């Protein structure tokens, strides 16, 4: 399959796609995705523009969040990731957290800046995390501040992981990334990613062998 344009400066994921004959058949004739597509924008800012800003987007941690709140906060996070930490399009960003609204916001922000999100299960230990980080050559990790120990231990032995940033999984903005984001604007010019740019790496746990990842482009 002929791939479309890319916004990735770090081309690791595209460079490591399987050969065409090893990929599945993508039956997309009835899904005319535009050539450029940013998932983070499509799920937040675009919903606000369509008039759904006051509608509930997320429910968790004892409260609801509207699409407008989610768009604004993920834009602030995006500014922080780019300007304070230097994440660039195509970099893999590991996200270590249980399922909660703060994790979702980090995932959306990573996609807005053109990064590739790598979600991991909270139960993984340092050695298991290291396998994932080394396979995907991950430089950046966002971690719920309540579960930092294993990722910090992992960072001491990984030759790739350089920056570990805590975020407040309770969404009370009491962690490093949250504090950096609070002073940022609520408007962000998202990266114009191509529909074939990888948005997510989905790893197996690795508990029965070396972990493997599926690669999910924006259009999937």
Beta strands, then each sheet from edge to edge (+ up, - down):
strand 1: 56-60
strand 2: 63-66
strand 3: 92-96
strand 4: 116-120
strand 5: 140-144
strand 6: 163-167
strand 7: 198-203
strand 8: 213-217
sheet 1: 1+ 2-
sheet 2: 4+ 3+ 5+ 6+
sheet 3: 7+ 8-
end
